[in-house]
Amino acid sequence: MTAKVKYSISEARLQQMMEEYQEKGGRVVGFDDGSLRTGTVLFLKNGQKLWEFVAYEEYLNEWSSDEIIIKYHNLPKKWLKRLEEYEKVSD
């Protein structure tokens, strides 16, 4: 499940993308709150014909960070495992 695209994304665009993804029937799960930005967000296709994404905060220095998003056909197992662990703790 190699990454197809990895790029920086603005906070506003990430929020817009989350809304659009949910409108298309996808599932958006946020965890690992970021220190300056959103943190980690998984975009799960939820049975739809959609790409899957991982967005996370990348440290630049003590005053700034960047939001990175990676596009996948299917999420790698490490992200699905982190989601499973998060859901166990959340219940």
C-alpha positions in Angstrom: 0.0 0.0 0.0 2.5 2.6 -1.1 1.8 6.3 -0.8 0.7 7.9 -4.0 1.0 11.6 -3.0 2.5 13.4 0.0 2.1 17.1 0.4 1.6 20.0 2.8 -1.9 21.2 3.3 -3.4 24.3 5.0 -5.5 24.0 8.1 -8.5 25.5 6.3 -8.1 23.1 3.3 -7.9 20.2 5.7 -11.1 21.2 7.4 -12.8 21.6 4.0 -11.5 18.2 2.8 -12.8 16.5 6.0 -16.3 17.9 5.4 -16.3 17.0 1.7 -15.1 13.5 2.5 -17.9 12.8 4.9 -20.4 14.2 2.5 -19.2 11.5 0.0 -19.8 8.8 2.6 -16.3 8.5 4.0 -15.4 8.3 7.6 -13.0 10.8 9.2 -11.3 9.9 12.5 -9.1 12.4 14.4 -6.8 11.4 17.3 -3.4 12.4 18.7 -4.2 16.1 19.1 -1.5 18.3 17.6 0.4 21.0 19.5 -0.2 23.7 16.9 -2.5 22.1 14.3 -5.1 19.4 14.0 -2.9 16.4 14.8 -3.5 13.0 13.2 -6.6 12.5 11.1 -7.5 9.3 9.1 -9.8 9.4 6.1 -11.4 5.9 5.7 -13.3 5.0 2.6 -16.0 3.2 4.6 -17.1 1.0 1.6 -17.1 3.9 -0.8 -14.9 4.3 -3.9 -12.6 6.9 -2.4 -8.9 7.3 -1.8 -7.8 7.0 1.8 -5.7 9.7 3.5 -3.6 10.2 6.6 -3.0 13.8 7.8 -0.6 14.5 10.6 1.3 17.4 12.1 5.0 17.6 11.3 7.3 19.5 13.6 9.4 22.2 12.0 10.6 24.1 15.1 9.3 25.1 18.5 7.2 27.9 17.0 5.8 26.2 13.9 4.6 23.0 12.4 3.2 21.9 9.1 0.2 19.7 8.3 1.1 16.8 6.0 -1.3 14.7 4.1 -0.6 11.3 2.3 -2.9 9.7 -0.2 -3.3 5.9 -0.4 -5.4 3.4 -2.3 -5.7 1.5 1.0 -4.3 2.6 4.4 -1.2 0.7 5.6 -1.6 -1.8 8.4 0.2 0.5 10.9 -2.5 3.1 10.6 -5.3 0.6 10.9 -3.6 -0.8 14.0 -3.3 2.7 15.5 -7.0 3.3 14.8 -7.9 0.0 16.4 -5.9 0.9 19.5 -7.5 4.4 19.6 -11.0 2.9 19.4 -10.3 0.5 22.3 -9.3 3.3 24.5 -12.2 5.5 23.4 -14.9 3.0 24.2 
